[in-house]
Amino acid sequence: MPTAPDEPSARGSGLRGATVVVTGAGRGIGAALARRFAEQGARVAVNDRHPDRAEAVAAQIGGIALPGEASDAALVPTALRRLGGTVDIYCANAGVAPSGGPELPDEQWDTAWSVNVMAHVRAARALLPHWLERGRGRFVCMASAAALTTMVGAAPYAVSKHAALAFAEWLSVSYRHRGIDVHAVCPRGVRTAMRRSAEATRNMMLTSVPIGADEVAGAILAGIADGRFLILPHPEAAEHAAARADDRERWLRDINRLQQQREAGQQAG
Ligand SMILES: NC(=O)c1ccc[n+]([C@@H]2O[C@H](COP(=O)([O-])OP(=O)(O)OC[C@H]3O[C@@H](n4cnc5c(N)ncnc54)[C@H](O)[C@@H]3O)[C@@H](O)[C@H]2O)c1
């Protein structure tokens, strides 16, 4: 059945009246995305683990504050209740980026796994019955260019973002014929608090020219309108992924040089 112009739509670009959840939207990319959706006439639920941040952004955009952990299984049922029984678009944006490798304590690995991966799995688990019954739904996975390549200096981040992208791909291949649209967003450096803390640890995000959170939000809305799975706010990320796929041995040598530069910078600095 054709969708009326103003009818909330999970397919196509009609966002007026659509119900949207953005996790980790109290600042950074999530806040910019929540703002963009609200500007398009969507009803936005703003999640953040910091209640004050969720409330401030919700107040700015006329949305609903949804404070709490993005990985909490209760988040989707609460969002459904607060948004009047529907969630058209779910943006699994909240993420954490601990710096370090296997030496990091299990708690840091567990947190990265929980926020960057299991939050997406739990949201999909709760949303799929609702979406499959309606025959439509849209899941936006905030991955990272680290999911296409790696992240020097941040093993839990690289590993969990690869897993998040793999889960988004799995959702797409399993449910696209049943009306579920999935997008995976893979930015390089973005000027946010997360990047500022990466600066302190000199990881690979610093090799890219950072863009603004609003540019990422714009790229996501454009990707949704085009129905694209892979959304690359930095187009060069596609070349980096292709270089890795074409010649893994050379790519490993090249990235190891970045690691060596990082070590030299740490010694100097
Ligand atoms: N900044 C970058 O350079 C960059 C690049 C690629 C991908 N990303 C991804 O974009 C997403 C957003 O990053 P950002 O740069 O805006 O980060 P940010 O740290 O600036 O903001 C993240 C927000 O999410 C909230 N948050 C963190 N964990 C949460 C949880 N468990 N539950 C609810 N809220 C939580 C924080 O309180 C914060 O308000 C992340 O998934 C990140 O991995 C960022």
Ligand as a Chemical Component Dictionary entry (heavy atoms), coordinates in Angstrom:
data_LIG
# 
_chem_comp.id                   LIG 
_chem_comp.type                 NON-POLYMER 
_chem_comp.pdbx_formal_charge   0 
_chem_comp.three_letter_code    LIG 
# 
loop_
_chem_comp_atom.comp_id 
_chem_comp_atom.atom_id 
_chem_comp_atom.alt_atom_id 
_chem_comp_atom.type_symbol 
_chem_comp_atom.charge 
_chem_comp_atom.model_Cartn_x 
_chem_comp_atom.model_Cartn_y 
_chem_comp_atom.model_Cartn_z 
_chem_comp_atom.pdbx_ordinal 
LIG N1  N1  N 0  34.034 10.826 17.552 1  
LIG C1  C1  C 0  34.574 10.057 16.615 2  
LIG O1  O1  O 0  35.642 10.372 16.066 3  
LIG C2  C2  C 0  33.838 8.802  16.167 4  
LIG C3  C3  C 0  34.299 8.158  15.002 5  
LIG C4  C4  C 0  33.639 6.991  14.591 6  
LIG C5  C5  C 0  32.561 6.493  15.293 7  
LIG N2  N2  N 1  32.141 7.137  16.420 8  
LIG C6  C6  C 0  31.022 6.554  17.149 9  
LIG O2  O2  O 0  29.957 7.484  17.260 10 
LIG C7  C7  C 0  29.205 7.225  18.459 11 
LIG C8  C8  C 0  29.041 8.513  19.240 12 
LIG O3  O3  O 0  30.330 8.998  19.540 13 
LIG P1  P1  P 0  30.629 10.510 19.975 14 
LIG O4  O4  O 0  31.934 10.860 19.381 15 
LIG O5  O5  O -1 29.434 11.357 19.743 16 
LIG O6  O6  O 0  30.854 10.245 21.543 17 
LIG P2  P2  P 0  30.732 11.215 22.801 18 
LIG O7  O7  O 0  31.554 10.565 23.860 19 
LIG O8  O8  O 0  31.018 12.621 22.437 20 
LIG O9  O9  O 0  29.170 11.114 23.201 21 
LIG C9  C9  C 0  28.621 9.872  23.524 22 
LIG C10 C10 C 0  27.414 10.042 24.412 23 
LIG O10 O10 O 0  26.931 8.713  24.660 24 
LIG C11 C11 C 0  26.660 8.565  26.034 25 
LIG N3  N3  N 0  26.856 7.163  26.391 26 
LIG C12 C12 C 0  28.018 6.471  26.467 27 
LIG N4  N4  N 0  27.773 5.214  26.855 28 
LIG C13 C13 C 0  26.443 5.112  27.031 29 
LIG C14 C14 C 0  25.582 4.071  27.434 30 
LIG N5  N5  N 0  26.060 2.870  27.773 31 
LIG N6  N6  N 0  24.259 4.304  27.488 32 
LIG C15 C15 C 0  23.744 5.519  27.199 33 
LIG N7  N7  N 0  24.521 6.556  26.823 34 
LIG C16 C16 C 0  25.841 6.353  26.743 35 
LIG C17 C17 C 0  27.647 9.480  26.760 36 
LIG O11 O11 O 0  27.166 9.834  28.052 37 
LIG C18 C18 C 0  27.719 10.662 25.777 38 
LIG O12 O12 O 0  26.771 11.656 26.111 39 
LIG C19 C19 C 0  29.979 6.130  19.204 40 
LIG O13 O13 O 0  29.381 4.881  18.968 41 
LIG C20 C20 C 0  31.353 6.195  18.582 42 
LIG O14 O14 O 0  32.042 4.971  18.665 43 
LIG C21 C21 C 0  32.750 8.286  16.864 44 
# 
loop_
_chem_comp_bond.comp_id 
_chem_comp_bond.atom_id_1 
_chem_comp_bond.atom_id_2 
_chem_comp_bond.value_order 
_chem_comp_bond.pdbx_ordinal 
LIG N1  C1  SING 1  
LIG C1  O1  DOUB 2  
LIG C1  C2  SING 3  
LIG C2  C3  SING 4  
LIG C2  C21 DOUB 5  
LIG C3  C4  DOUB 6  
LIG C4  C5  SING 7  
LIG C5  N2  DOUB 8  
LIG N2  C6  SING 9  
LIG N2  C21 SING 10 
LIG C6  O2  SING 11 
LIG C6  C20 SING 12 
LIG O2  C7  SING 13 
LIG C7  C8  SING 14 
LIG C7  C19 SING 15 
LIG C8  O3  SING 16 
LIG O3  P1  SING 17 
LIG P1  O4  DOUB 18 
LIG P1  O5  SING 19 
LIG P1  O6  SING 20 
LIG O6  P2  SING 21 
LIG P2  O7  DOUB 22 
LIG P2  O8  SING 23 
LIG P2  O9  SING 24 
LIG O9  C9  SING 25 
LIG C9  C10 SING 26 
LIG C10 O10 SING 27 
LIG C10 C18 SING 28 
LIG O10 C11 SING 29 
LIG C11 N3  SING 30 
LIG C11 C17 SING 31 
LIG N3  C12 SING 32 
LIG N3  C16 SING 33 
LIG C12 N4  DOUB 34 
LIG N4  C13 SING 35 
LIG C13 C14 SING 36 
LIG C13 C16 DOUB 37 
LIG C14 N5  SING 38 
LIG C14 N6  DOUB 39 
LIG N6  C15 SING 40 
LIG C15 N7  DOUB 41 
LIG N7  C16 SING 42 
LIG C17 O11 SING 43 
LIG C17 C18 SING 44 
LIG C18 O12 SING 45 
LIG C19 O13 SING 46 
LIG C19 C20 SING 47 
LIG C20 O14 SING 48 
# 
